[in-house]
């Protein structure tokens, strides 16, 4: 902990100040203690405990199966590792849709049991009542527009959203609605760069993009994707900063060889 004695914690206010002065916000997903510790120490501003844990940690095809308790387990693991970043926790599918009372109790449960700093919810005007209700409890809410993976069965595909004028207009209106409801920031996923830049100019709160171009106030990626651990997934918007799949594969195979050959452990590695 000593390294972090004078570390200034990132808050929702910090992010707003960053937007105001034009400093871009960095955000990555995190799901466990060890990885979150490194992400935090590297200086990433926001760690999103994403419902993408359903895919990368649990192997589900969609984000739908993950439960509230599983999200809390991941979030509390991350919170224990973090001393600087703002920790935002995804509210999983079924924990808030269509019922603002349930949304409030889900958000309170997440905050109480995980120690996270904020929650994130997918959707626009249809969840504005839930957002207002959660905010009355003093819980900060981050919005999420564009491709909303929890609605995959409604869209039927993970293609780029809001290419048509009508959907683009609706997305801008939704962003204004989320801002008016009190969200401190909005993630926009897989929408045309021009539209994302327009959204970032239209609302005063930070807009963080994934597959939404460079005209927004910050970026988010799934950590397993950007590290190249998950090597089946390479959409256009993903930049791989490493190829850990290869490196880990080599390490594991080398270990197997050393064990088989009797080379590991050697004399220095035993008691």
C-alpha positions in Angstrom: 0.0 0.0 0.0 2.9 2.4 0.7 3.4 3.2 -3.0 -0.1 4.6 -3.0 -0.1 6.7 0.1 -0.4 10.0 -1.9 -2.5 8.6 -4.7 -5.4 10.7 -5.6 -8.5 8.6 -6.1 -10.4 8.9 -9.4 -14.0 10.0 -8.8 -16.9 10.9 -11.0 -15.9 14.5 -10.5 -12.3 13.7 -11.8 -13.8 12.3 -15.0 -15.9 15.4 -15.5 -12.9 17.7 -15.0 -10.9 15.5 -17.5 -13.6 16.1 -20.1 -13.8 19.8 -19.3 -10.0 20.3 -20.0 -9.8 17.8 -22.8 -7.9 15.0 -21.2 -8.9 11.6 -22.5 -10.2 8.9 -20.0 -8.7 5.4 -20.1 -11.0 2.5 -19.0 -10.4 -1.2 -19.1 -12.5 -4.1 -17.8 -11.3 -6.1 -14.7 -12.8 -9.2 -13.1 -10.3 -10.5 -10.5 -7.9 -9.3 -7.9 -4.5 -10.0 -9.5 -5.3 -8.4 -12.9 -7.1 -5.4 -11.4 -4.1 -4.7 -9.2 -1.9 -4.4 -12.2 -4.4 -2.3 -14.2 -4.8 0.0 -11.2 -1.1 0.4 -10.6 -0.6 1.1 -14.3 -2.8 4.2 -13.9 -5.9 3.3 -15.8 -8.7 5.8 -14.7 -11.7 3.5 -14.7 -12.0 -0.2 -14.1 -15.3 -1.6 -15.4 -16.4 -4.9 -13.8 -18.2 -5.8 -17.0 -20.9 -8.3 -17.5 -18.5 -9.5 -20.2 -17.3 -11.6 -17.3 -20.1 -13.9 -18.5 -18.1 -14.4 -21.8 -14.4 -14.1 -20.8 -14.5 -15.6 -17.3 -17.4 -18.1 -17.5 -17.5 -19.0 -21.2 -21.1 -18.1 -22.0 -22.0 -17.0 -25.5 -23.8 -13.9 -24.3 -23.8 -11.6 -21.3 -27.3 -12.7 -20.3 -26.6 -15.6 -17.9 -24.4 -13.8 -15.4 -26.2 -13.2 -12.1 -26.2 -10.3 -9.6 -24.3 -12.4 -7.0 -21.7 -13.4 -9.6 -21.2 -9.8 -10.5 -20.8 -8.9 -6.9 -18.2 -11.6 -6.5 -16.1 -10.2 -9.4 -16.6 -6.6 -8.2 -15.5 -7.3 -4.6 -12.4 -9.1 -5.9 -11.6 -6.0 -8.0 -12.3 -3.5 -5.3 -9.9 -5.2 -2.9 -7.1 -4.6 -5.5 -7.7 -1.0 -6.3 -6.4 2.1 -4.7 -6.8 4.7 -7.4 -9.2 3.8 -10.2 -12.9 4.4 -10.2 -14.6 1.0 -10.1 -17.8 0.8 -12.1 -20.0 -2.4 -11.8 -22.3 -3.6 -14.6 -25.8 -4.3 -13.5 -26.5 -7.7 -15.1 -29.5 -8.5 -17.3 -32.7 -9.0 -15.4 -31.6 -6.9 -12.4 -33.2 -3.6 -13.5 -35.1 -3.9 -16.7 -38.8 -2.8 -16.5 -38.8 -2.4 -12.7 -37.3 0.7 -11.1 -37.9 -0.7 -7.6 -35.9 -3.9 -8.4 -33.3 -1.7 -10.1 -32.8 0.3 -6.9 -32.5 -2.8 -4.7 -30.1 -4.4 -7.2 -27.9 -1.3 -7.2 -27.9 -1.0 -3.4 -27.0 -4.7 -3.1 -24.0 -4.2 -5.5 -22.8 -1.1 -3.6 -23.2 -2.7 -0.2 -21.7 -6.1 -0.9 -19.0 -5.2 -3.4 -17.8 -1.8 -2.3 -17.9 -0.6 -5.9 -18.1 3.1 -6.7 -20.8 3.2 -9.3 -23.1 1.1 -11.5 -23.5 0.9 -15.2 -26.8 0.2 -17.0 -27.7 -0.4 -20.7 -30.5 1.6 -22.3 -32.0 5.0 -22.9 -35.4 6.6 -22.1 -36.8 3.2 -21.0 -34.5 3.1 -18.0 -34.6 6.8 -17.0 -37.0 6.2 -14.1 -34.7 3.5 -12.7 -31.7 5.8 -13.0 -33.5 8.6 -11.1 -34.5 6.1 -8.4 -30.9 4.8 -8.0 -29.6 8.3 -7.9 -31.9 9.1 -5.0 -29.9 6.6 -3.0 -26.7 8.5 -3.8 -25.4 5.8 -6.2 -23.6 7.2 -9.3 -24.9 5.7 -12.6 -23.0 5.3 -15.9 -25.2 4.9 -19.0 -24.6 2.6 -22.1 -26.0 3.3 -25.5 -25.5 2.0 -29.1 -24.8 -1.8 -29.2 -26.2 -2.9 -25.9 -25.2 -6.6 -25.6 -27.9 -7.4 -23.1 -30.4 -6.7 -25.9 -28.7 -9.1 -28.3 -31.8 -11.1 -29.0 -33.8 -8.0 -29.8 -31.2 -6.9 -32.4 -30.4 -10.4 -33.4 -26.8 -9.4 -34.3 -23.7 -7.6 -32.9 -23.5 -5.2 -36.0 -22.8 -1.5 -35.8 -25.8 0.4 -34.4 -27.4 3.7 -35.3 -26.4 3.9 -38.9 -29.9 5.0 -40.0 -30.9 8.6 -39.4 -33.8 7.7 -37.2 -31.8 5.5 -34.9 -29.0 8.1 -34.8 -31.5 10.8 -33.8 -32.9 8.5 -31.1 -29.5 7.8 -29.8 -28.7 11.5 -29.4 -32.1 12.0 -27.6 -31.3 9.1 -25.3 -27.9 10.5 -24.5 -29.6 13.8 -23.5 -32.2 11.8 -21.4 -29.4 10.0 -19.6 -27.6 13.2 -18.9 -30.9 14.8 -17.6 -31.6 11.8 -15.5 -28.3 12.3 -13.8 -25.8 9.8 -15.3 -22.2 10.9 -14.7 -20.9 9.4 -18.0 -22.1 7.3 -21.0 -20.5 4.4 -22.8 -21.3 4.3 -26.5 -20.6 1.0 -28.2 -20.1 0.2 -31.9 -21.7 3.3 -33.4 -20.4 5.4 -36.3 -17.5 7.7 -35.3 -19.2 10.8 -36.6 -22.3 10.1 -34.5 -20.2 9.4 -31.4 -18.3 12.7 -31.7 -21.7 14.5 -32.0 -23.0 12.8 -28.9 -19.8 13.8 -27.0 -20.3 17.4 -28.1 -24.1 17.4 -27.3 -23.9 16.3 -23.7 -21.7 17.9 -21.0 -20.9 14.6 -19.3 -18.0 12.3 -20.4 -18.7 9.9 -23.3 -16.5 6.8 -23.4 -16.3 4.8 -26.7 -15.7 1.3 -27.7 -15.7 0.9 -31.5 -16.9 4.5 -31.6 -14.0 6.4 -33.0 -11.7 9.1 -31.6 -14.1 12.0 -31.2 -15.3 10.9 -27.7 -13.9 11.7 -24.2 -12.3 8.3 -23.5 -12.0 4.7 -24.6 -12.8 1.3 -23.0 -11.6 -2.2 -24.1 -12.0 -5.7 -22.6 -8.7 -6.5 -21.0 -8.5 -10.1 -22.3 -9.0 -8.8 -25.8 -6.5 -6.0 -25.7 -3.9 -8.3 -24.2 -4.5 -10.9 -26.9 -5.4 -13.6 -24.4 -8.7 -14.1 -26.2 -7.4 -14.8 -29.7 -10.6 -15.7 -31.4 -11.9 -12.2 -31.2 -10.6 -9.5 -33.5 -13.2 -6.8 -34.5 -12.0 -3.8 -36.3 -12.1 -1.6 -33.2 -9.7 -3.7 -31.2 -6.0 -2.9 -30.9 -4.1 -5.8 -29.5 -1.3 -4.5 -27.2 0.2 -7.9 -26.7 -0.2 -11.5 -27.8 -0.4 -13.2 -24.4 -2.1 -16.2 -25.9 1.2 -17.1 -27.6 3.3 -16.2 -24.6 1.2 -18.2 -22.2 1.0 -21.2 -24.5 4.8 -21.2 -24.7 5.2 -21.0 -20.9 2.7 -23.8 -20.3 4.4 -26.1 -22.9 7.8 -25.4 -21.6 6.6 -26.2 -18.1 5.2 -29.5 -19.4 8.5 -30.4 -21.0 10.5 -29.5 -17.9 8.2 -31.6 -15.7 8.3 -34.6 -18.1 12.1 -34.5 -18.5 12.6 -34.2 -14.8 14.4 -30.8 -15.2 11.8 -29.1 -13.0 12.3 -28.8 -10.0 16.1 -28.7 -10.0 18.3 -28.8 -6.8 17.9 -25.1 -6.2 14.2 -25.4 -6.4 13.7 -28.0 -3.6 14.1 -28.1 0.2 
